Amino acid sequence: MVELQINTTQNVNINFIAASVGERILAFIIDWIIKIAYIVVAYQIMFNLFDIYDLIDDMDQWSQIAIFLLFYLPVIFYSLIFETFLDGQTIGKRIMKIKVVKIDGYQASLADYLIRWFFRIIDLNMLTGLVALVTIVTSKKSQRLGDMTAGTSVITLKNNVNISHTILEELDDSYVPKYPNVIRLSDNDARIIKETFVRAKASKDYATLTKLRKKIIEVIEIKDFNDTDIEFIDKILKDYNYYTQGM
């Protein structure tokens, strides 16, 4: 089990568990089963049902290449398309509950997914995936070459989740908010604050709590407060839920 420590945009550290080699291999196999199923179905439709062989025979060589390339485009760009639109997951990764994340805490971008996709040529297509297997096993952050270049890794999402691990806070009907500036935070900011707060409070890491409180004050520009670090951060989370729950 490899633990990844990600320094987020809030300048706090969040720990994740890297996906195991077995999980990544199973996700890869599932994705290939889906690709093969597409090829079989699409081939039956295009070449048997619509019988386009005669049409292709009348084309020049470059036109034939273009037809076959168009046929295989969904397979070629499969991982790039799904990781982009499913927030770092292919169908295989989603089934295995793993996903691609940035090591620096930012949301992975199209450019990051494109780099990972391009390096599949070396990582997965050369030597039948041996390069990827060796680099993942030997890397401190369980990264293949594409991950190292893009600054990403693959983490597991199989941790037990309850309300203490989310941005949700239970509020009474009579709750009165105090800091309206919390609406400057994003859901991701609130999630990071929540996870860091819960962990630091449980381990009595007062230095991290103080650092987190200072960062929150800086980001949402609060000038007047008289709560302790724990009271202040707890209030911020509840206020965030109060102001955003109806949005």
C-alpha positions in Angstrom: 0.0 0.0 0.0 1.5 3.3 -1.1 0.3 6.5 0.6 0.4 9.7 -1.5 0.7 13.1 0.2 -0.8 15.8 -2.0 -0.1 19.5 -1.2 -3.3 21.3 -2.3 -4.0 24.8 -3.5 -4.9 25.6 0.1 -1.3 24.8 1.1 -2.4 21.9 3.2 -1.5 18.2 2.8 -4.0 15.5 2.0 -3.2 11.8 2.1 -4.5 9.4 -0.5 -3.9 5.7 -1.1 -2.4 4.9 -4.5 -4.3 2.3 -6.6 -2.6 -1.1 -6.5 -1.0 -2.6 -9.6 -3.8 -5.3 -9.5 -6.5 -2.7 -9.5 -5.0 -0.9 -12.4 -4.5 -4.1 -14.4 -8.1 -5.1 -13.8 -9.3 -1.7 -14.9 -7.1 -2.0 -18.0 -8.6 -5.4 -18.8 -12.2 -4.2 -18.4 -11.5 -1.3 -20.7 -10.0 -3.6 -23.3 -13.1 -5.9 -23.1 -15.2 -2.8 -23.8 -13.0 -1.8 -26.7 -13.2 -5.3 -28.2 -17.0 -5.4 -27.8 -17.1 -2.1 -29.7 -15.0 -3.4 -32.5 -17.1 -6.5 -32.8 -20.4 -4.7 -32.8 -19.3 -1.8 -35.0 -17.7 -4.3 -37.5 -20.9 -6.3 -37.7 -22.9 -3.1 -38.3 -20.6 -1.5 -40.8 -19.3 -4.4 -42.8 -22.0 -7.0 -42.5 -25.3 -5.1 -42.0 -24.5 -2.3 -44.4 -22.0 -4.3 -46.5 -19.7 -1.4 -47.3 -17.0 -3.6 -48.7 -18.1 -2.8 -52.2 -18.0 0.9 -51.4 -14.4 0.6 -50.0 -13.2 -1.4 -53.1 -14.1 1.6 -55.3 -12.0 4.0 -53.2 -8.4 4.9 -53.5 -5.9 3.7 -50.9 -5.9 6.9 -48.8 -9.7 6.9 -48.7 -9.7 3.3 -47.5 -7.1 4.2 -44.8 -9.3 7.1 -43.7 -12.4 4.8 -43.4 -10.6 2.3 -41.2 -9.0 5.0 -39.1 -12.4 6.5 -38.5 -13.6 3.1 -37.5 -10.9 2.7 -34.9 -10.9 6.3 -33.5 -13.1 5.5 -30.5 -10.6 2.7 -29.5 -7.5 4.9 -30.1 -8.9 7.8 -28.1 -10.9 5.7 -25.6 -8.9 6.6 -22.4 -8.4 10.3 -23.4 -12.2 10.7 -24.0 -13.4 9.0 -20.9 -10.8 10.4 -18.5 -11.6 13.9 -19.7 -15.4 13.6 -19.4 -15.5 11.3 -16.4 -13.2 13.3 -14.2 -10.1 11.1 -14.4 -11.9 7.8 -14.9 -12.4 5.3 -17.7 -15.3 2.8 -17.4 -12.8 0.3 -16.1 -11.4 2.7 -13.5 -14.9 3.7 -12.4 -15.8 0.0 -11.9 -12.6 -0.5 -9.9 -13.2 2.7 -8.0 -9.9 4.3 -8.9 -9.2 7.6 -10.6 -6.4 9.9 -12.0 -5.5 12.9 -9.8 -2.8 15.6 -9.9 0.0 15.3 -7.4 0.0 19.1 -6.8 -3.6 19.1 -5.7 -5.0 20.8 -8.8 -7.7 19.2 -10.9 -6.2 17.3 -13.8 -6.7 19.1 -17.1 -7.2 18.0 -20.7 -3.5 18.6 -21.3 -2.6 16.2 -18.4 -4.9 13.5 -19.8 -3.5 14.1 -23.3 0.1 13.6 -22.0 -1.0 10.3 -20.2 -2.7 9.1 -23.4 0.3 9.9 -25.6 2.7 8.1 -23.3 0.6 4.9 -23.5 2.6 4.2 -26.6 5.7 3.7 -24.5 4.0 2.6 -21.2 1.4 0.1 -22.5 1.9 -0.6 -26.2 5.7 -1.4 -26.1 6.7 -4.7 -24.5 3.0 -5.5 -23.8 2.8 -3.1 -20.8 6.1 -4.2 -19.1 7.4 -0.6 -19.0 4.3 0.6 -17.2 4.4 -2.4 -14.8 8.1 -1.8 -13.9 7.7 2.0 -13.4 4.5 1.7 -11.3 6.2 -0.9 -9.0 9.4 1.0 -8.6 8.0 4.5 -8.5 7.6 6.0 -5.0 4.2 7.4 -6.1 3.0 4.4 -8.2 3.4 6.3 -11.4 3.9 5.1 -15.0 5.9 7.3 -17.3 2.8 9.1 -18.5 1.9 10.0 -14.9 5.5 11.2 -14.1 5.4 13.5 -17.1 1.9 14.8 -16.5 2.4 15.1 -12.7 -0.5 12.7 -12.0 -1.1 9.4 -10.2 -3.9 6.9 -9.8 -5.6 6.7 -6.4 -8.2 4.4 -4.9 -11.6 5.7 -3.9 -12.5 2.6 -1.8 -12.1 4.3 1.6 -15.1 4.2 3.9 -17.0 7.4 3.5 -19.4 8.9 5.9 -20.6 12.4 6.7 -17.4 13.3 8.5 -15.4 12.7 5.3 -17.6 15.0 3.1 -18.3 18.7 3.0 -21.7 18.1 4.5 -22.5 19.4 8.0 -25.6 18.8 9.9 -27.5 22.0 10.6 -30.4 22.8 12.9 -33.3 24.8 11.5 -32.4 27.6 13.9 -28.8 27.8 12.7 -27.5 31.4 12.3 -24.5 31.8 9.9 -21.7 34.2 10.8 -19.3 34.4 7.8 -21.1 35.1 4.5 -17.7 35.4 2.7 -17.5 31.6 2.7 -19.3 31.6 -0.6 -15.9 32.5 -2.1 -14.9 28.9 -1.5 -15.6 26.1 -4.0 -16.9 22.7 -3.2 -13.4 21.3 -3.7 -12.0 24.0 -1.3 -14.6 23.0 1.3 -13.9 19.3 0.9 -10.1 19.8 1.4 -10.8 22.0 4.5 -13.1 19.4 5.9 -10.8 16.5 5.4 -7.8 18.3 6.8 -9.8 19.6 9.8 -11.2 16.2 10.7 -7.7 14.6 10.5 -5.9 17.3 12.4 -8.5 17.5 15.1 -8.4 13.7 15.6 -4.6 13.7 15.9 -4.5 16.9 17.9 -2.3 18.5 15.3 -2.8 22.1 16.5 -0.1 23.5 14.2 -2.0 22.3 11.1 -5.3 23.7 12.5 -3.7 27.1 13.0 -2.2 27.0 9.5 -5.5 26.0 8.0 -7.4 28.8 9.9 -4.9 31.4 8.7 -5.2 30.2 5.1 -9.0 30.4 5.3 -8.9 33.9 6.7 -6.6 34.9 3.9 -8.7 33.4 1.1 -12.1 34.6 2.2 -10.8 37.8 3.8 -12.2 37.7 7.3 -11.1 40.6 9.5 -12.9 40.0 12.7 -13.3 36.8 14.7 -12.8 35.6 18.3 -13.2 31.9 18.1 -10.6 29.2 18.7 -9.1 27.5 15.6 -11.5 24.5 16.0 -14.5 26.6 16.6 -13.7 28.9 13.7 -13.1 26.1 11.1 -16.2 24.2 12.3 -18.2 27.4 11.9 -16.8 28.0 8.4 -17.8 24.6 7.2 -21.3 25.0 8.7 -21.7 28.4 7.1 -20.6 27.1 3.8 -23.3 24.5 3.9 -25.9 27.0 5.0 -25.2 29.4 2.1 -24.7 26.7 -0.6 -27.2 24.0 0.3 -30.0 25.8 -1.7 -27.8 26.5 -4.8 
